[in-house]
């Protein structure tokens, strides 16, 4: 009978015939290496979304306020990243970062709103 070797460390694997790793540590280490690139992409996007959300929360104390585009940019807001879009019957397009939204107004102004739960 041939003994299988752990895909991570090469030690012999004991147990079920379809087992690939000698321990949970080796299984996790192997999968972390395999998924590193996609996890980094997701982590980076989530961090940028979290930053956008934090900026909107900081600037919108009352639940509804107006701010300039420059103020959002100065704080590092990324207009390319949002979690959802809501179009009203009147044709307005709100962009949301989770529960915090914004609507482009005239003269480089934005209306910030908090979505009611």
Contact map, one row per residue, 1 for C-alpha under 8 A:
111000000000000000000000000000000000000000000000000000000000000000000000000000000000000000000000000000000000000000000
111100000000000000000000000000000000000000000000000000000000000000000000000000000000000000000000000000000000000000000
111110000001100000000000000000000000000000000000000000000000000000000000000000000000000000000000000000000000000000000
011111000001110000010000000000000000000000000000000000000000000000000000000000000000000000000000000000000000000000000
001111101111100000011100000000000000000000000000000000000000000000000000000000000000000000000000000000000000000000000
000111111111100000011100010000000000000000000000000000000000000000000000000000000000000000000000000000000000000000000
000011111100000000011000010001000000000000000000000000000000000000000000000000000000000000000000000000000000000000000
000001111100000000001000011011000000000000000000000000000000000000000000000000000000000000000000000000000000000000000
000011111110000000000000010000000000000000000000000000000000000000000000000000000000000000000000000000000000000000000
000011111111000000000000000000000000000000000000000000000000000000000000000000000000000000000000000000000000000000000
000011001111100000000100000000000000000000000000000000000000000000000000000000000000000000000000000000000000000000000
001111000111110000000100000000000000000000000000000000000000000000000000000000000000000000000000000000000000000000000
001111000011111000111100000000000000000000000000000000000000000000000000000000000000000000000000000000000000000000000
000100000001111100100100000000000000000000000000000000000000000000000000000000000000000000000000000000000000000000000
000000000000111110100000000000000000000000000000000000000000000000000000000000000000000000000000000000000000000000000
000000000000011111100000000000000000000000000000000000000000000000000000000000000000000000000000000000000000000000000
000000000000001111100000000000000000000000000000000000000000000000000000000000000000000000000000000000000000000000000
000000000000000111110000000000000000000000000000000000000000000000000000000000000000000000000000000000000000000000000
000000000000111111111100000000000000000000000000000000000000000000000000000000000000000000000000000000000000000000000
000111100000100001111100001000000000000000000000000000000000000000000000000000000000000000000000000000000000000000000
000011110000100000111111011000000000000000000000000000000000000000000000000000000000000000000000000000000000000000000
000011000011110000111111011000000000000000000000000000000000000000000000000000000000000000000000000000000000000000000
000000000000000000001111111000000000000000000000000000000000000000000000000000000000000000000000000000000000000000000
000000000000000000001111111100000000000000000000000000000000000000000000000000000000000000000000000000000000000000000
000000000000000000000011111110000000000000000000000000000000000000000000000000000000000000000000000000000000000000000
000001111000000000001111111111000000000000000000000000000000000000000000000000000000000000000000000000000000000000000
000000010000000000011111111111100000000000000000000000000000000000000000000000000000000000000000000000000000000000000
000000000000000000000001111111110000000000000000000000000000000000000000000000000000000000000000000000000000000000000
000000010000000000000000111111111000000000000000000000000000000000000000000000000000000000000000000000000000000000000
000000110000000000000000011111111100000000000000000000000000000000000000000000000000000000000000000000000000000000000
000000000000000000000000001111111110000000000000000000000000000000000000000000000000000000000000000000000000000000000
000000000000000000000000000111111111000000000000000000000000000000000000000000000000000000000000000000000000000000000
000000000000000000000000000011111111000000000000000000000000000000000000000000000000000000000000000000000000000000000
000000000000000000000000000001111111100000000000000000000000000000000000000000000000000000000000000000000000000000000
000000000000000000000000000000111111111000000000000000000000000000000000000000000000000000000000000000000000000000000
000000000000000000000000000000011111111100000000000000000000000000000000000000000000000000000000000000000000000000000
000000000000000000000000000000000111111110000000000000000000000000000000000000000000000000000000000000000000000000000
000000000000000000000000000000000011111111000000000000000000000000000000000000000000000000000000000000000000000000000
000000000000000000000000000000000011111111100000000000000000000000000000000000000000000000000000000000000000000000000
000000000000000000000000000000000001111111110000000000000000000000000000000000000000000000000000000000000000000000000
000000000000000000000000000000000000111111111000000000000000000000000000000000000000000000000000000000000000000000000
000000000000000000000000000000000000011111111100000000000000000000000000000000000000000000000000000000000000000000000
000000000000000000000000000000000000001111111110000000000000000000000000000000000000000000000000000000000000000000000
000000000000000000000000000000000000000111111111000000000000000000000000000000000000000000000000000000000000000000000
000000000000000000000000000000000000000011111111100000000000000000000000000000000000000000000000000000000000000000000
000000000000000000000000000000000000000001111111110000000000000000000000000000000000000000000000000000000000000000000
000000000000000000000000000000000000000000111111111000000000000000000000000000000000000000000000000000000000000000000
000000000000000000000000000000000000000000011111111100000000000000000000000001001000000000000000000000000000000000000
000000000000000000000000000000000000000000001111111110000000000000000000000000001100000000000000100000000000000000000
000000000000000000000000000000000000000000000111111111000000000000000000000000000000000000000000000000000000000000000
000000000000000000000000000000000000000000000011111111100000000000000000000010000000000000000000000000000000000000000
000000000000000000000000000000000000000000000001111111110000000000000000000111001000000000000000100000000000000000000
000000000000000000000000000000000000000000000000111111111000000000000000000000000000000000000000110100000000000000000
000000000000000000000000000000000000000000000000011111111100000000000000000000000000000000000000000000000000000000000
000000000000000000000000000000000000000000000000001111111110000000000001001010000000000000000000000000000000000000000
000000000000000000000000000000000000000000000000000111111111000000000000000000000000000000000000000110000000000100000
000000000000000000000000000000000000000000000000000011111111100000000000000000000000000000000000000100000000000000000
000000000000000000000000000000000000000000000000000001111111100000000000000000000000000000000000000000000000000000000
000000000000000000000000000000000000000000000000000000111111100010100000000000000000000000000000000000000000000000000
000000000000000000000000000000000000000000000000000000011111111110000000000000000000000000000000000000000000000111000
000000000000000000000000000000000000000000000000000000001111111110000000000000000000000000000000000000000000000000000
000000000000000000000000000000000000000000000000000000000001111110000000000000000000000000000000000000000000000000000
000000000000000000000000000000000000000000000000000000000001111110000000000000000000000000000000000000000000000111000
000000000000000000000000000000000000000000000000000000000001111111000000000000000000000000000000000000000000001111000
000000000000000000000000000000000000000000000000000000000011111111100000000000000000000000000000000000000000001110000
000000000000000000000000000000000000000000000000000000000000000111110000000000000000000000000000000000000000111100000
000000000000000000000000000000000000000000000000000000000010000011111011000000000000000000000000000000000000111100000
000000000000000000000000000000000000000000000000000000000000000001111111000000000000000000000000000000000001110000000
000000000000000000000000000000000000000000000000000000000000000000111111100000000000000000000000000000000001110000000
000000000000000000000000000000000000000000000000000000000000000000011111110000000000000000000000000000000001000000000
000000000000000000000000000000000000000000000000000000000000000000111111111000000000000000000000000000000000000000000
000000000000000000000000000000000000000000000000000000100000000000111111111110000000000000000000000000000000000000000
000000000000000000000000000000000000000000000000000000000000000000001111111111000000000000000000000000000000000000000
000000000000000000000000000000000000000000000000000000000000000000000111111110000000000000000000000000000000000000000
000000000000000000000000000000000000000000000000000000100000000000000011111110000000000000000000000000000000000000000
000000000000000000000000000000000000000000000000000100000000000000000001111111000000000000000000000000000000000000000
000000000000000000000000000000000000000000000000001100100000000000000001111111100000000000000000000000000000000000000
000000000000000000000000000000000000000000000001000100000000000000000000100111111000000000000000000000000000000000000
000000000000000000000000000000000000000000000000000000000000000000000000000011111100000000000000000000000000000000000
000000000000000000000000000000000000000000000000000000000000000000000000000001111100000000000000000000000000000000000
000000000000000000000000000000000000000000000001100100000000000000000000000001111110000000000000100000000000000000000
000000000000000000000000000000000000000000000000100000000000000000000000000000111111100000000011110000000000000000000
000000000000000000000000000000000000000000000000000000000000000000000000000000001111100000000011110000000000000000000
000000000000000000000000000000000000000000000000000000000000000000000000000000000111110000000011110000000000000000000
000000000000000000000000000000000000000000000000000000000000000000000000000000000111111000001111000000000000000000000
000000000000000000000000000000000000000000000000000000000000000000000000000000000001111100001111000000000000000000000
000000000000000000000000000000000000000000000000000000000000000000000000000000000000111110111100000000000000000000000
000000000000000000000000000000000000000000000000000000000000000000000000000000000000011111111000000000000000000000000
000000000000000000000000000000000000000000000000000000000000000000000000000000000000001111110000000000000000000000000
000000000000000000000000000000000000000000000000000000000000000000000000000000000000000111110000000000000000000000000
000000000000000000000000000000000000000000000000000000000000000000000000000000000000001111111000000000000000000000000
000000000000000000000000000000000000000000000000000000000000000000000000000000000000001111111100000000100000000000000
000000000000000000000000000000000000000000000000000000000000000000000000000000000000111100111110000000110000000000000
000000000000000000000000000000000000000000000000000000000000000000000000000000000000111000011111000011110000000000000
000000000000000000000000000000000000000000000000000000000000000000000000000000000111110000001111100011100000000000000
000000000000000000000000000000000000000000000000000000000000000000000000000000000111110000000111111111000000000000000
000000000000000000000000000000000000000000000000100110000000000000000000000000001111000000000011111110000000000000000
000000000000000000000000000000000000000000000000000010000000000000000000000000000111000000000001111110000000000000000
000000000000000000000000000000000000000000000000000000000000000000000000000000000000000000000001111110000000000001110
000000000000000000000000000000000000000000000000000010011000000000000000000000000000000000000001111111000000000111100
000000000000000000000000000000000000000000000000000000010000000000000000000000000000000000000111111111100000000111100
000000000000000000000000000000000000000000000000000000000000000000000000000000000000000000000111000111110000011110000
000000000000000000000000000000000000000000000000000000000000000000000000000000000000000000011110000011111000011100000
000000000000000000000000000000000000000000000000000000000000000000000000000000000000000000001100000001111101111000000
000000000000000000000000000000000000000000000000000000000000000000000000000000000000000000000000000000111111111000000
000000000000000000000000000000000000000000000000000000000000000000000000000000000000000000000000000000011111100000000
000000000000000000000000000000000000000000000000000000000000000000000000000000000000000000000000000000001111100000000
000000000000000000000000000000000000000000000000000000000000000000011100000000000000000000000000000000011111110000000
000000000000000000000000000000000000000000000000000000000000000001111000000000000000000000000000000000011111111000000
000000000000000000000000000000000000000000000000000000000000000001111000000000000000000000000000000001111001111100000
000000000000000000000000000000000000000000000000000000000000000111100000000000000000000000000000000001111000111110000
000000000000000000000000000000000000000000000000000000010001001111100000000000000000000000000000000111100000011111000
000000000000000000000000000000000000000000000000000000000001001110000000000000000000000000000000000111000000001111100
000000000000000000000000000000000000000000000000000000000001001100000000000000000000000000000000001110000000000111110
000000000000000000000000000000000000000000000000000000000000000000000000000000000000000000000000001110000000000011111
000000000000000000000000000000000000000000000000000000000000000000000000000000000000000000000000001000000000000001111
000000000000000000000000000000000000000000000000000000000000000000000000000000000000000000000000000000000000000000111
